[in-house]
Amino acid sequence: MFCKTSPQLSLFDVKNVFPNALPQEDWCYLYREQVYPLIDEELFRERYPGETGRPNTPIKKAVSIRIFMDMERHTWRGAEFLQTRRLDWLIATRTSIGEEPIDHTTLFKFFLRMERSSAARKLFEKLTLRFIEACGTSTKKQRTESFFMHGWLQILSRYGLFKETLRVFLQNLRKQKPGLYDDISKELSRKYLDKEFDLTEKDHEGAQREVRRMAQDLYAVYTVFDNHHQVNQYENFKTLATVFHQQCEVVENPEKTVREVVIREKPVGEEIISTPHNTDARYVKKGKQTVCGQKGF
């Protein structure tokens, strides 16, 4: 049975329970305020029986989870697992703490409904254009018939990953060893703990430049503290080191006296970290399962 998402927020919404859980510049707030409201549930009414059966899952949430899956390459089971554990997902989808996740089977069936619907294509076109506008992305060389703009989203994902990884580590370092924080912060390209840090760059090239600068900052922090007998034991430093090695490599440049940090085309490793806030989630194949990736159960 078709049932629209209630517009009323719960008292257990993340913004009410943990108002400062994530910085206001985080991508989830941009999505929550500018993309989520554009998901028109009426476009899916024809895909559900009239007045019989149990109410369908929240369409806005299901569409959003499908988008997040594609952005971060999660499996259906992975998406089910993360729904109650990722604060950014909870905030972006206005989901209450403690609310039951959409199970992986239901998510897959919803995807099949979307795949057969021309209305869903129109919806994703609309979401694409709005997200482009919000991020200031150029459309001169970018197709807009699908929301899944992998190239741009990959840059945004690395932008957010590098920024958050550095911010989390530096925030802890400032608390534990303020003297060391003062020393290293002078060597970095920007103040990562400033509230005005903007997660979304206004153009594609600008985002790429910032990602390269932050990769250099990751390397600077890593080389300074890798042999520090206390700091290198911090969990957030270990996360930073892993992110750096997965996403970047250091190469010798014969034309320069310093080593050059190069961002890998694709991250390396079997368990890629996509956020410093949730590094423990692991997804493995079950039994003789041969299908993995987006359509893997």
matplotlib code that plots the C-alpha trace (Angstrom):
import matplotlib.pyplot as plt

x = [0.0, 1.3, 2.0, 3.9, 6.6, 5.4, 6.6, 6.8, 10.3, 10.6, 12.0, 14.6, 15.9, 19.7, 19.6, 17.6, 19.4, 23.0, 22.7, 26.5, 27.3, 28.6, 29.7, 27.1, 29.4, 29.1, 27.5, 24.6, 23.1, 23.4, 21.6, 19.0, 18.0, 18.4, 18.1, 15.9, 12.9, 12.9, 12.1, 8.5, 7.0, 3.9, 6.0, 6.0, 2.3, 1.6, 4.1, 2.1, -1.3, -4.2, -5.5, -4.3, -1.2, 1.1, 2.4, 5.4, 8.8, 9.6, 10.2, 12.4, 14.6, 14.8, 15.7, 18.4, 19.9, 20.1, 22.0, 24.4, 25.0, 26.1, 28.3, 30.2, 29.8, 28.0, 26.2, 22.5, 23.4, 26.0, 23.4, 21.1, 23.9, 24.9, 21.5, 21.5, 25.2, 26.1, 25.2, 25.5, 23.0, 20.6, 20.9, 20.6, 17.4, 15.8, 15.7, 15.0, 17.5, 16.3, 14.1, 14.2, 16.4, 15.0, 16.1, 18.3, 15.6, 13.1, 15.8, 16.5, 12.8, 12.5, 15.4, 13.6, 10.5, 12.6, 14.4, 11.0, 9.7, 10.2, 9.1, 12.1, 14.4, 12.7, 13.2, 16.9, 17.3, 15.7, 17.9, 21.0, 20.3, 19.6, 22.8, 24.8, 23.4, 24.1, 27.7, 28.3, 29.3, 29.8, 27.6, 29.5, 31.1, 28.8, 25.7, 22.8, 20.3, 21.4, 22.2, 25.1, 27.9, 30.7, 33.6, 32.4, 31.1, 34.5, 36.2, 33.6, 33.9, 37.7, 37.3, 35.1, 37.2, 40.5, 39.0, 37.2, 40.2, 42.4, 39.9, 39.2, 42.9, 43.8, 40.9, 42.1, 45.7, 44.8, 43.0, 45.8, 48.9, 48.2, 51.9, 52.3, 49.0, 50.3, 53.5, 51.9, 49.0, 51.5, 52.7, 49.3, 47.5, 44.5, 42.9, 41.0, 39.2, 37.7, 33.9, 33.8, 35.6, 33.4, 33.0, 31.7, 34.0, 32.4, 34.0, 35.5, 39.0, 38.8, 37.8, 40.7, 43.2, 41.9, 42.1, 45.7, 46.5, 44.9, 46.8, 50.0, 48.7, 47.9, 51.5, 52.9, 51.0, 51.8, 55.6, 55.7, 53.9, 54.6, 57.5, 56.1, 55.8, 52.5, 50.7, 51.2, 49.2, 46.1, 43.3, 42.5, 46.2, 46.1, 42.9, 44.7, 47.7, 45.4, 43.5, 46.7, 48.2, 44.9, 44.2, 47.7, 51.3, 54.6, 56.8, 60.3, 60.4, 63.9, 63.1, 62.4, 64.3, 61.1, 58.9, 55.6, 52.3, 50.1, 46.5, 45.7, 43.2, 41.5, 42.1, 44.0, 43.2, 40.4, 38.7, 38.6, 37.8, 35.1, 34.7, 36.8, 33.6, 32.9, 36.0, 34.8, 32.1, 33.2, 31.3, 32.2, 30.8, 28.6, 29.1, 29.6, 28.3, 30.1, 28.3, 29.6, 29.5, 26.3, 24.2, 25.8, 23.7]
y = [0.0, 3.5, 5.7, 9.0, 9.9, 11.8, 15.5, 15.7, 15.2, 12.9, 14.0, 11.4, 13.0, 13.1, 16.9, 17.0, 14.3, 15.1, 18.7, 19.0, 15.4, 16.6, 20.0, 22.0, 22.0, 18.2, 17.0, 15.4, 18.8, 19.9, 16.8, 17.0, 20.6, 20.8, 17.4, 15.3, 17.6, 17.3, 13.5, 13.4, 10.3, 10.7, 9.6, 6.1, 5.8, 3.8, 1.1, 0.2, -1.5, 0.8, 0.3, -3.3, -4.7, -3.2, 0.4, 0.6, 1.6, 5.4, 6.2, 9.3, 7.2, 4.3, 6.6, 8.3, 5.0, 3.9, 7.1, 6.6, 3.0, 4.1, 6.9, 4.6, 1.3, -0.6, -3.9, -4.3, -6.0, -3.3, -0.6, -2.3, -2.6, 1.1, 2.7, 2.7, 3.3, 6.2, 9.5, 11.3, 8.9, 9.4, 13.2, 13.2, 11.1, 12.7, 9.2, 8.9, 7.1, 3.6, 3.5, 0.1, 0.0, -0.9, -4.6, -5.5, -7.5, -4.6, -2.3, -4.6, -4.9, -1.1, -0.8, -3.1, -0.9, 2.2, 0.4, -0.2, 3.3, 6.2, 8.5, 7.5, 8.6, 12.0, 12.2, 11.5, 14.1, 16.6, 15.5, 15.7, 19.2, 20.3, 18.7, 20.2, 23.6, 23.1, 22.1, 24.6, 21.8, 22.6, 20.5, 21.3, 17.9, 16.0, 13.9, 14.8, 12.0, 10.1, 11.3, 8.9, 11.3, 9.1, 11.3, 14.4, 12.4, 10.6, 14.0, 15.1, 11.8, 12.2, 15.8, 14.9, 11.8, 13.7, 16.7, 14.7, 12.3, 15.3, 17.1, 14.2, 13.5, 17.2, 17.7, 14.9, 16.0, 19.5, 18.0, 15.5, 17.5, 21.1, 22.0, 19.4, 20.6, 24.2, 23.1, 20.9, 23.3, 25.9, 23.4, 22.7, 24.4, 25.4, 25.4, 22.2, 22.9, 26.2, 26.2, 27.9, 25.0, 24.5, 20.9, 21.7, 23.4, 25.7, 24.1, 20.9, 22.1, 23.9, 20.6, 18.8, 21.4, 21.1, 17.3, 17.5, 20.0, 17.9, 14.8, 16.8, 17.6, 14.0, 13.1, 15.9, 14.7, 11.1, 11.7, 13.9, 11.5, 8.0, 7.5, 9.3, 6.7, 8.0, 9.8, 6.8, 4.7, 6.9, 5.1, 8.3, 8.4, 4.8, 5.7, 8.6, 6.5, 3.8, 6.4, 8.0, 4.6, 3.5, 6.8, 8.2, 7.1, 8.9, 8.9, 10.2, 13.2, 13.6, 17.2, 18.1, 17.6, 16.6, 13.5, 14.0, 12.8, 11.3, 10.5, 7.0, 6.5, 3.9, 3.2, 0.1, -2.6, -5.0, -2.9, 0.7, 3.3, 5.7, 7.7, 8.1, 7.9, 4.3, 2.2, -1.0, -2.0, -5.0, -6.8, -10.3, -12.8, -15.5, -19.1, -19.6, -16.2, -15.0, -11.7, -8.7, -4.9, -3.0, -6.1, -8.4, -9.8]
z = [0.0, -0.9, 2.2, 2.1, 4.6, 7.6, 7.4, 11.2, 12.8, 15.8, 19.1, 18.6, 15.4, 15.5, 15.4, 18.6, 20.5, 19.3, 17.9, 17.4, 16.3, 13.0, 11.8, 9.9, 6.9, 6.5, 3.3, 5.1, 6.0, 2.3, 1.3, 4.1, 3.3, -0.5, -2.0, 0.3, 0.1, -3.7, -3.7, -4.9, -3.5, -5.7, -8.6, -7.1, -6.3, -9.4, -8.3, -5.2, -4.7, -3.8, -0.3, 0.5, 2.1, 4.7, 4.1, 1.9, 3.3, 3.4, -0.3, 0.5, 2.7, 0.2, -2.6, -0.5, 0.7, -2.9, -3.7, -0.8, -1.8, -5.3, -3.9, -1.6, -3.4, -0.7, -1.0, -0.1, 3.2, 3.8, 3.3, 5.8, 8.3, 8.0, 8.2, 12.0, 12.4, 10.2, 11.8, 8.4, 6.8, 9.8, 9.5, 5.7, 5.7, 8.8, 10.4, 14.1, 16.4, 17.0, 13.9, 12.2, 9.1, 5.7, 5.2, 2.2, 0.5, 0.6, -0.7, -3.6, -4.5, -4.3, -6.7, -9.1, -8.9, -9.7, -12.6, -14.3, -13.7, -16.2, -13.3, -11.3, -14.2, -14.2, -10.4, -10.6, -13.4, -11.0, -8.1, -10.3, -11.4, -7.8, -6.5, -9.3, -8.4, -4.7, -5.3, -8.1, -10.5, -14.2, -16.6, -19.8, -19.8, -17.5, -18.3, -16.1, -16.9, -13.8, -10.3, -10.1, -11.3, -10.3, -11.2, -9.3, -6.4, -6.1, -5.7, -3.2, -1.3, -1.1, -0.2, 2.7, 3.7, 3.8, 5.5, 8.2, 8.8, 9.4, 11.5, 13.8, 14.4, 14.9, 17.2, 19.4, 19.2, 20.3, 23.3, 24.2, 23.2, 22.5, 22.0, 19.2, 17.6, 17.5, 15.8, 13.1, 12.4, 11.2, 8.6, 7.1, 4.2, 6.2, 9.6, 9.7, 13.0, 11.8, 11.7, 8.3, 6.6, 3.5, 2.4, -1.1, -3.5, -6.1, -9.1, -10.3, -10.6, -7.2, -5.5, -7.2, -6.0, -2.5, -2.5, -3.6, -0.9, 1.8, 0.5, 1.1, 4.6, 5.3, 4.3, 6.5, 9.5, 8.9, 8.5, 11.7, 14.0, 12.5, 14.8, 17.8, 20.5, 21.9, 19.0, 16.7, 19.1, 18.8, 16.9, 14.9, 13.8, 12.7, 10.7, 9.2, 8.2, 6.7, 4.7, 3.4, 2.2, 0.7, -1.2, -1.9, -2.8, -2.5, -5.6, -6.2, -8.6, -10.2, -11.0, -7.4, -4.1, -2.2, -2.6, -4.4, -3.1, -5.8, -5.4, -6.6, -9.3, -7.2, -3.5, -2.7, -0.1, 0.7, 3.4, 2.2, 4.8, 3.5, 6.7, 9.9, 11.9, 11.0, 10.3, 11.8, 9.3, 7.3, 4.5, 3.4, 0.9, 2.4, 1.5, -2.2, -3.1, -6.3, -6.8, -4.9, -5.1, -5.6, -6.3, -3.9, -1.0]

ax = plt.figure().add_subplot(projection="3d")
ax.plot(x, y, z, "-o")
ax.set_aspect("equal")
plt.show()
